[in-house]
Structures are given as C-alpha cells and as structure tokens.
Amino acid sequence: MSQAYGAAPAPAQVAQTAYPGALPYAGFWLRVGAYLIDVLVLFVPVFVFTLIPFLGIILNIVCIWLYFALQESSESQATIGKRAMNIYVTDLQGRRISFGQATGRHFSRILSGFFAIGYIMVAFTEKRQGLHDLIANTLVKRR
C-alpha cells in the first residue's frame, strides 16, 4: 500500500533505511574511538604502576591484559570503550569469545602494532578485521 505524499514513513520503514548499506561490523573510526576511551580509563592505574620500579612494568602488562581479556570475554563482550561506542567482540560465528581467545587477541595486537599495518587493515578488509582479529578468529560488530 502506498503512503500519502508528505506522510511520515512507518517506523518499520525507518528502521530498515536508517543506515542503508551499513555493515554489521565496526569500522576503523568506531574502534579508534573505543580504544581512546579505554586509554583514558587505564591512564590512572598505568600511571600509578609506572611509579613502581621494575614491578610497575609487570603490573602494567598484567593490568592492561586483564582489562581487555576479562571484559571482551565477559557477558558484555566489550571493554568500557567498546560499550560506549556500541560495539562488541565475537568469534566468527557470532558467539562470545573465551578468555583464552581474548588473551590471544590481546597479545596479537603486538603484531598489529608494527607500523600500525595490522590496525589499518580494519579499514580495508571485508569484515573490518585487523591482523589481531584474523589471528584470533574474532569480529568486532555494531550493536
């Protein structure tokens, strides 16, 4: 049934056309925004641990690893930054990732960090995966 000229579309029509062609995957800039929020959240503990000689390095590594791995493998499937940006991490079948998979994803970011190529890949891969996502078999999706 056609609608009258000038009439507002039905809510179902609006929901279907709100983001025409939008992918369910989180793109580069959404992920950058989430990461910047996470950096702000981690700033104080990282700064405090940095004040402790030698042990501070180990505490920072453990703190950052647990921050990402525990939250991404949790029921929310997202860090504070990802939740703020309405994105979350899944495996390739859309399921919650395990703590081990989240740990592998976290530490494979070291490889993604070389010349930032692994992160830049997010902008160019079909499912918006970075090198660390490809290694860990994960996706970052929009809510």
C-alpha positions as CSV (number, residue, x, y, z in Angstrom):
1,M,0.0,0.0,0.0
2,S,1.5,3.4,-0.9
3,Q,1.6,6.2,1.6
4,A,0.2,9.7,1.0
5,Y,2.6,12.4,-0.3
6,G,4.3,14.1,2.7
7,A,3.2,11.5,5.2
8,A,5.9,10.2,7.6
9,P,7.1,6.6,6.9
10,A,6.0,3.8,9.2
11,P,8.5,3.1,12.0
12,A,9.4,-0.3,10.4
13,Q,10.4,1.5,7.2
14,V,12.6,4.0,9.1
15,A,14.4,1.2,10.9
16,Q,15.2,-0.6,7.6
17,T,16.5,2.5,5.9
18,A,18.3,4.3,8.8
19,Y,21.7,3.2,7.6
20,P,21.4,1.9,4.0
21,G,24.3,-0.3,3.2
22,A,25.7,-0.2,6.7
23,L,27.8,-3.3,7.6
24,P,27.2,-5.1,10.9
25,Y,30.9,-4.8,11.6
26,A,32.6,-1.9,13.5
27,G,34.8,0.2,11.2
28,F,38.1,1.8,11.8
29,W,37.0,5.0,13.4
30,L,34.5,3.4,15.8
31,R,37.3,1.2,17.0
32,V,39.7,4.1,17.4
33,G,37.1,5.9,19.5
34,A,36.6,2.9,21.7
35,Y,40.4,2.5,22.1
36,L,40.8,6.1,23.1
37,I,38.2,5.8,25.8
38,D,39.9,2.6,27.1
39,V,43.2,4.6,27.2
40,L,41.6,7.2,29.3
41,V,40.2,4.6,31.7
42,L,43.6,2.9,32.0
43,F,45.5,6.1,32.4
44,V,45.4,6.4,36.2
45,P,46.3,2.7,37.0
46,V,49.1,2.7,34.4
47,F,50.5,6.0,35.7
48,V,50.4,4.7,39.3
49,F,52.1,1.4,38.4
50,T,54.8,3.3,36.4
51,L,55.9,4.9,39.7
52,I,57.0,1.4,41.0
53,P,60.4,0.5,39.6
54,F,60.6,-2.8,37.7
55,L,57.5,-4.3,39.3
56,G,55.5,-1.5,37.7
57,I,56.3,-2.8,34.2
58,I,54.9,-6.3,35.1
59,L,51.9,-4.8,36.8
60,N,51.1,-2.6,33.8
61,I,51.3,-5.6,31.4
62,V,49.1,-7.7,33.6
63,C,46.6,-4.8,34.3
64,I,46.2,-4.0,30.6
65,W,45.9,-7.6,29.6
66,L,43.3,-8.4,32.2
67,Y,41.4,-5.2,31.4
68,F,40.9,-6.2,27.8
69,A,40.7,-10.0,28.1
70,L,38.3,-10.2,31.0
71,Q,35.9,-7.7,29.6
72,E,36.0,-8.9,26.0
73,S,35.3,-12.5,27.2
74,S,32.6,-11.4,29.6
75,E,28.9,-11.4,29.1
76,S,29.1,-7.8,27.7
77,Q,31.8,-8.9,25.2
78,A,33.2,-5.4,25.3
79,T,35.5,-3.1,27.2
80,I,34.2,0.2,28.6
81,G,35.3,2.0,25.4
82,K,33.6,-0.5,23.2
83,R,30.4,-0.3,25.2
84,A,30.5,3.5,24.9
85,M,30.8,3.1,21.1
86,N,28.1,0.3,21.0
87,I,30.4,-2.3,19.6
88,Y,31.4,-5.8,20.9
89,V,33.7,-8.7,20.1
90,T,32.5,-12.1,18.9
91,D,34.0,-15.2,17.3
92,L,33.4,-15.9,13.6
93,Q,30.0,-17.5,14.4
94,G,28.8,-14.5,16.5
95,R,29.4,-16.2,19.9
96,R,31.1,-14.9,22.9
97,I,34.9,-15.4,22.9
98,S,36.7,-17.4,25.6
99,F,39.2,-15.8,28.0
100,G,42.0,-17.7,26.1
101,Q,40.8,-16.3,22.8
102,A,40.6,-12.8,24.2
103,T,44.1,-13.3,25.6
104,G,45.4,-14.4,22.2
105,R,43.6,-11.4,20.6
106,H,45.2,-9.0,23.1
107,F,48.8,-10.2,22.7
108,S,48.5,-10.4,18.9
109,R,48.0,-6.7,18.9
110,I,51.7,-6.5,19.3
111,L,51.9,-7.7,15.7
112,S,49.2,-5.3,14.6
113,G,51.2,-2.5,16.1
114,F,54.2,-3.0,13.8
115,F,54.0,0.2,11.6
116,A,50.2,0.1,12.5
117,I,49.6,-2.0,9.4
118,G,47.5,-4.6,11.4
119,Y,45.2,-1.8,12.6
120,I,45.0,-0.1,9.2
121,M,43.8,-3.4,7.8
122,V,40.5,-2.8,9.6
123,A,39.6,-0.1,7.1
124,F,40.2,-2.4,4.1
125,T,39.1,-5.9,5.0
126,E,35.6,-7.1,4.1
127,K,34.6,-7.9,7.7
128,R,36.6,-5.0,9.1
129,Q,39.2,-7.2,10.8
130,G,42.6,-6.2,11.9
131,L,45.5,-8.6,11.9
132,H,44.9,-9.4,15.6
133,D,41.2,-10.3,14.7
134,L,42.4,-12.5,11.9
135,I,44.9,-14.3,14.2
136,A,42.3,-14.8,17.0
137,N,39.4,-15.5,14.6
138,T,37.3,-12.7,16.0
139,L,35.0,-9.9,14.7
140,V,34.1,-6.6,16.2
141,K,30.4,-5.8,15.5
142,R,28.0,-3.0,16.0
143,R,25.1,-3.4,18.5
